[in-house]
């Protein structure tokens, strides 16, 4: 297996685009090569098989959507953070669609579902811990409920954005934060 990190990253980014555009059935090593503009067979030099590629895509999505701590507003505000999350999702739409495709593929591949569940579970726990340690309002249960509500909002925005036109997203986020995280943040 090849170990050029820049090439691996470029191949994973190409794989994310293919997965988002073509779905799981369209994701082949050959399609990744074509998307990346590299010679046929290049992806197979980096990924032993499609299953390995799927797992590495999962981890690359995290790298692409993780916020830079320097970009976080000061002072921290839950409503602003959620709007920033939604804006990042819209900028990195293909990454989020690829994540949905990985979740769907996991329904048919128990080993991938286990990987996605472990990955997402660790991410959720890290986000809850960060939220609570940051002095933002709410308790563990409120943050968990907010996570699942926000996930639903993101799925709607990705899949049927026209449906959300009747519901101003900023107002929905304001209501979610007010109802699920009612305490005032520590000053």
C-alpha positions as CSV (number, residue, x, y, z in Angstrom):
1,X,0.0,0.0,0.0
2,X,1.2,3.5,-0.8
3,X,1.7,6.0,1.9
4,X,1.7,9.5,0.2
5,X,-0.6,11.3,2.7
6,X,-1.5,14.1,0.2
7,X,-2.5,11.6,-2.5
8,X,-4.5,9.5,0.1
9,X,-6.3,12.7,1.2
10,X,-7.0,13.7,-2.5
11,X,-8.4,10.2,-3.1
12,X,-10.6,10.3,-0.1
13,X,-11.9,13.7,-1.0
14,X,-12.7,12.3,-4.5
15,X,-14.4,9.3,-2.9
16,X,-16.6,11.6,-0.8
17,X,-17.7,13.5,-4.0
18,X,-18.4,10.2,-5.8
19,X,-20.3,8.8,-2.8
20,X,-22.4,12.0,-2.4
21,X,-23.2,12.3,-6.1
22,X,-23.6,8.6,-7.1
23,X,-24.5,6.9,-3.9
24,X,-23.0,3.8,-2.5
25,X,-23.6,1.8,-5.7
26,X,-21.5,4.2,-7.7
27,X,-18.6,4.2,-5.3
28,X,-15.9,2.1,-6.9
29,X,-12.1,2.4,-6.8
30,X,-12.2,3.1,-10.5
31,X,-14.8,5.9,-10.0
32,X,-12.5,7.4,-7.3
33,X,-9.6,7.3,-9.7
34,X,-11.6,9.1,-12.4
35,X,-12.9,11.7,-9.9
36,X,-9.4,12.4,-8.6
37,X,-8.0,12.6,-12.2
38,X,-5.4,9.9,-11.5
39,X,-4.4,6.8,-13.5
40,X,-6.7,3.8,-13.2
41,X,-5.5,1.6,-10.3
42,X,-4.2,4.4,-8.2
43,X,-7.0,4.1,-5.5
44,X,-6.4,0.3,-5.3
45,X,-2.7,1.1,-4.4
46,X,-4.0,3.0,-1.3
47,X,-7.1,1.0,-0.3
48,X,-7.1,-2.8,-0.1
49,X,-10.8,-2.9,-0.9
50,X,-14.0,-1.0,-0.9
51,X,-14.8,-1.8,2.7
52,X,-11.5,-0.2,3.8
53,X,-12.3,2.8,1.6
54,X,-15.7,3.2,3.2
55,X,-14.1,3.3,6.7
56,X,-11.5,5.8,5.7
57,X,-14.1,8.0,4.1
58,X,-15.9,8.0,7.5
59,X,-12.8,9.3,9.2
60,X,-12.0,11.9,6.5
61,X,-15.5,13.4,6.8
62,X,-14.6,14.3,10.4
63,X,-11.4,16.0,9.3
64,X,-13.3,18.1,6.7
65,X,-16.2,19.2,8.9
66,X,-14.5,19.7,12.3
67,X,-14.6,23.4,13.1
68,X,-11.4,25.3,13.6
69,X,-11.4,26.4,17.3
70,X,-10.1,29.8,16.1
71,X,-13.4,30.2,14.1
72,X,-15.6,29.8,17.2
73,X,-17.3,33.0,18.5
74,X,-16.3,34.5,21.8
75,X,-18.2,34.5,24.0
76,X,-19.7,31.1,23.1
77,X,-23.4,31.2,22.3
78,X,-25.4,28.0,21.5
79,X,-27.6,29.6,18.9
80,X,-24.7,31.1,17.0
81,X,-22.8,27.8,17.2
82,X,-25.8,25.9,15.7
83,X,-26.1,28.4,12.9
84,X,-22.4,28.1,12.2
85,X,-22.9,24.3,12.1
86,X,-25.7,24.6,9.6
87,X,-23.6,27.0,7.5
88,X,-20.7,24.6,7.5
89,X,-23.0,21.8,6.5
90,X,-24.2,23.8,3.6
91,X,-20.6,24.6,2.5
92,X,-19.6,21.0,2.9
93,X,-22.8,19.5,1.6
94,X,-21.2,16.6,-0.2
95,X,-19.4,15.5,3.1
96,X,-22.7,15.4,4.9
97,X,-24.5,13.5,2.1
98,X,-21.6,11.1,2.0
99,X,-22.1,10.5,5.7
100,X,-25.8,9.8,5.1
101,X,-24.8,7.3,2.4
102,X,-22.4,5.6,4.8
103,X,-25.2,5.3,7.4
104,X,-27.5,3.8,4.7
105,X,-24.8,1.4,3.5
106,X,-24.3,0.4,7.2
107,X,-27.8,-1.0,7.1
108,X,-26.6,-3.6,4.6
109,X,-23.1,-4.1,6.0
110,X,-23.1,-4.8,9.8
111,X,-19.3,-4.3,10.0
112,X,-19.7,-0.8,8.6
113,X,-22.7,-0.1,10.8
114,X,-20.6,-1.0,13.8
115,X,-17.8,1.3,12.6
116,X,-20.2,4.2,12.0
117,X,-21.9,3.6,15.4
118,X,-18.6,3.6,17.2
119,X,-17.4,6.7,15.3
120,X,-20.6,8.7,15.7
121,X,-21.0,7.6,19.4
122,X,-17.5,8.9,20.2
123,X,-18.2,12.1,18.3
124,X,-21.4,12.6,20.2
125,X,-19.7,12.0,23.6
126,X,-16.9,14.4,22.7
127,X,-19.4,17.1,21.7
128,X,-21.5,16.6,24.9
129,X,-18.3,16.9,27.0
130,X,-17.1,20.0,25.1
131,X,-20.5,21.7,25.5
132,X,-20.7,21.0,29.2
133,X,-17.1,22.0,29.8
134,X,-17.5,25.2,27.8
135,X,-20.1,26.7,30.2
136,X,-22.9,26.7,27.6
137,X,-26.4,26.3,29.0
138,X,-28.0,23.0,29.5
139,X,-27.3,19.6,30.9
140,X,-26.3,16.3,29.3
141,X,-29.9,15.3,28.4
142,X,-30.6,18.7,26.9
143,X,-27.4,18.5,24.8
144,X,-28.3,15.0,23.7
145,X,-31.8,16.1,22.7
146,X,-30.4,19.1,20.8
147,X,-28.0,16.9,18.9
148,X,-30.8,14.6,17.7
149,X,-33.0,17.6,16.9
150,X,-30.2,19.3,15.0
151,X,-29.4,16.1,13.1
152,X,-33.0,16.0,11.9
153,X,-32.9,19.6,10.8
154,X,-29.7,18.9,8.9
155,X,-31.2,15.8,7.2
156,X,-34.2,17.9,6.1
157,X,-31.9,20.7,4.9
158,X,-29.8,18.2,2.9
159,X,-32.7,16.2,1.4
160,X,-35.7,18.5,1.1
161,X,-34.6,22.1,1.6
162,X,-37.7,23.4,0.0
163,X,-39.8,22.0,2.8
164,X,-37.9,24.2,5.3
165,X,-38.8,27.4,3.4
166,X,-42.0,27.6,5.4
167,X,-40.0,27.4,8.7
168,X,-37.3,30.0,9.1
169,X,-34.3,27.9,10.3
170,X,-33.0,30.6,12.6
171,X,-36.3,30.7,14.5
172,X,-36.3,26.9,14.7
173,X,-32.8,26.9,16.1
174,X,-33.7,29.6,18.6
175,X,-36.7,27.6,19.8
176,X,-34.6,24.4,20.1
177,X,-32.0,26.1,22.2
178,X,-34.5,27.9,24.4
179,X,-36.6,24.8,25.1
180,X,-33.8,22.2,25.3
181,X,-31.1,24.4,27.0
182,X,-33.1,26.7,29.3
183,X,-30.4,27.7,31.8
184,X,-28.3,30.8,31.2
185,X,-24.7,30.2,30.3
186,X,-22.1,30.7,32.9
187,X,-20.7,34.2,32.8
